[in-house]
Amino acid sequence: MSSKKTYESTSKSRDPVQRGVKQTDLLGSALFFGLRAADPFLQYQILANGLGSGLITALGGTLLPNGPPLVTNTLLDRYVGLSPYRTVLLAMSIGSMIKQNAHLTTIMQEPMLPLNAVIIGTLNGVFNSLNSLFFVIAQTSASLNGEHFPQTPLVVGSAMYATGIFLEWYSEAQRHAWKKDPANKGKVYDAGLFGLSRHINYFGYTLWRSGYAVAGGGWIWGSMVGALFVWDFTGRSIPVLQHYLEERYGEKYTNYMRAVPYKFIPFLW
């Protein structure tokens, strides 16, 4: 009798995904969708209307002036009215919301349980809010580096964000399309972007999260966010998922691991 502990008895309790269960939890999906849909409105209140400014000044922080609004000669001028830098940060909130809700409604097959929906939806909102708050505080804002717009943190952060969002979305879309083919049932997906890294979607998420943080709060905050997600993915998410996949696919997954040695960062790690 094998002494190896099973996924059910060990790793499953640390896994927020209900792996192998193909159904929808309407309440959980609605909670997650609603929390993520509300996030851009929350970020707008911070960036445009000074939400949190009382606490910032009470703690000794100085608020960054709003700056002249972006002029596009469209309805954006009437309904947004943010500076170009703040407009980009708001767009990052909107983009992450669209990506995650699209994943929930078009790609994800497992149920989003209500508790997980609240935790994950809230954590995404907290990280986005910290990015916005660190930006509007003069002592931590990435925009106050002595450069004119577009400042280096915004350029680098935006490039990281766009690349990461693409890697996460496109890798999962490729895999989803492959899984829909009945001929692939029971096989391990090793093509597309997942041929570069076994967890390229996790790398993409870490990259865009870090880029968003760099654009808002600068290099130190961006590095802290990146390090946090590298630690979480490599210390919890990847081992848990790998345990499930090894148990489900056996030698097929072992062969995939040999063919694609990079578990997180393509061509590096």
Disulfide bonds with the S-S distance in Angstrom:
none
